[in-house]
Amino acid sequence: MLRSLPPVATALRDTWREGYGWKEFRQDAVAGATVGTVAIPLSMALAIATGVAPQHGLYTAIVAGAIISILGGARFNISGPTAAFVVILLPIVQQYGLGGLLLATLMAGLILVAMGVAKLGRLIEFVPYPVILGFTAGIAVVIAGLQLPDFAGLNTTALSAARADGGWLNPSAWLGLIGFRELFIGVVTLLVIIYWPRLRTPLPGPWAGLLVGSAMAWYFNLGAEGAPIIDTIASRFQWEVDGVQGQGIPPVPPSWVLPWNLPGPDGQPLQVNFALIQALMGPALAIAMLGAIESLLCAVVADGLTRTRHDPNAELIGQGVGNLVVPFFGGITATAALARTATNIRAGARTPIAGVIHAGVVLLAVVALAPWLGYLPMASLAAVLFVVAWNMSEARRFVHLVRSAPVADVAVLLVCFTLTVVFDMVLAVGVGIGLAAALFVRRMALLSQSEPRSAEELAELQLPENVIVLDINGPLFFAVANKAMGALRQVDPKVRTIILDMQGVVSLDATAITTLQSAIEPFQKRQVRIILVGLTPHLWLKLRRAGMRRVRGRLAYCRTVQQAAAFARRWHEQDQAAKAGVAAEQA
């Protein structure tokens, strides 16, 4: 009965089928609690990097994290806000506001569900690795660049003024724009995050760095009159719930909200109309495509670590439903996060229940620890994202690929990386896939060739002089059809039988079929016989549907060249006998 259900919640259903008891739940609870503590600062930092208040990232981890774990097709994926989305979501927030971002997320969820229903879960297999590595490394550079103002305490207002009058070109002018206390906090936080794991304590490195950074920020802000010296979550963000106002993060769970009632770019409720939906369709499609790539890539990596298999179509549907629902609770775009998924696996997770517990831990932090989270300094959160960006960049693999890969693949990698940094990820992926496809076509074209058999080979087949054998190999498609049929155009007019050895042909497209028909037609008008050899039944069926059928004494199909040679000898004997008869009559 379970197998007849649609591809939804397949990972959870598989765990129930295998048996789930107290032992498995205990392992999931430990893993969920571990990854939940890691997700709290990351969710806030990524929401801030996206241009929205930190609670929206937490709401994403709570709502989308639970829904996707339940409905998805990957046992170990942990979903929430991810760094890859920052470069896409930030421009949406700047242009359309929070309401526009949530509406685009909802539209992306619909697209993901449609992709899952259409069984496009194998999408990741069609995206070349240099393209994936190029745009992820580019995104990492962009994220790191976006965190520099918070990390170094840059006075962005003074920086904009200096840039306007050209003063920013003077290196000494930068010293007056840097907040050295923030920079000190950011550097210390970064060092703690990097070296803390060597102590092998249960406390995750990001939390250790944030605690140290928060203590330093609290010390620097002691006795500050008016605005605090060190910028924190509480000093930068305000909230209002049911008429109650506060600083930092609201200590309430996510509640129902209509995305179009949230503010647009002008601070007023979003005005939803056809023009807005049309304008958001491109960003929504980009969100859906990146979400699909990220979640499926994460599932593939998790399968490699755990020797399991995910259901890609169910994962797309789970991601789609999660992104459909989360905007109605104030959450932003979600997808599977590789770092959190790896943490989940290392912590001993067994089933998707760990993802649900992770969401519960984040919910508990929002309700119980919201006032304390307001003390987190922005410089420390920027340091956390620096580490995320470094891990995301896969710098070692990037350098290794540049050194060892073929020149064409390196070109694709560098083009995707440059376009992501200079322009945007959507353009980079589109151009990268286009370049990779063009290179693939070129490589396939080099494999396709046609050439006549040598005289020695023809002698072994005992063929008459007016018979020629042409070898055609490789895939025959639009890019090589004319080249492959070029040898036919050079056939001696005295030839009476042409054997086309196509045993090495692995595919035929419409262009190749049409070109083959066009190349054969002049020979048929001159009563030249054609024998096709070695085509698979599938390819022969294609030719028959296109109108190429066996014609007695004119067009034949054989399995081997030896059979074709026997046909050719028989036809030659018939021709000789016919000529002898005509000569006898004339005599």
Secondary structure, 3 states (H helix, E strand, C coil): CHHHCCCCCHHHHHHHHHCCCHHHHHHHHHHHHHHHHHHHHHHHHHHHHHCCCHHHHHHHHHHHHHHHHHHCCCCCCCEECCHHHHHHHHHHHHHHHHHHHHHHHHHHHHHHHHHHHCCCHHHHHHCCHHHHHHHHHHHHHHHHHHHHHHHHCCCHHHHHHHHHHCHHHCHHHHHCCCCHHHHHHHHHHHHHHHHHHHHCCCCCHHHHHHHHHHHHHHHHHCCCCCCCCCCEHHHHCEEEECCEEEECCCCCCCCCCCHHHCECCCCCECCCCHHHHHHHHHHHHHHHHHHHHHHHHHHHHHHHHHCCCCCHHHHHHHHHHHHHHHHHHCCCCCEECHHHHHHHHHCCCCCCHHHHHHHHHHHHHHHHHHHHHCCCEHHHHHHHHHHHHHHHHCHHHHHHHHHHCCHHHHHHHHHHHHHHHHCCHHHHHHHHHHHHHHHHHHHHHHHCEEEECCHHHHHHCCCCCCEEEEEEECCECCCCHHHHCHHHHCCCCCCCEEEEEEEECCCECHHHHHHHHHHHHHHHHCCCEEEEECCCHHHHHHHHHCCCCCECCCEEEECCHHHHHHHHHHHHHHHHHHHHHHHHHHC
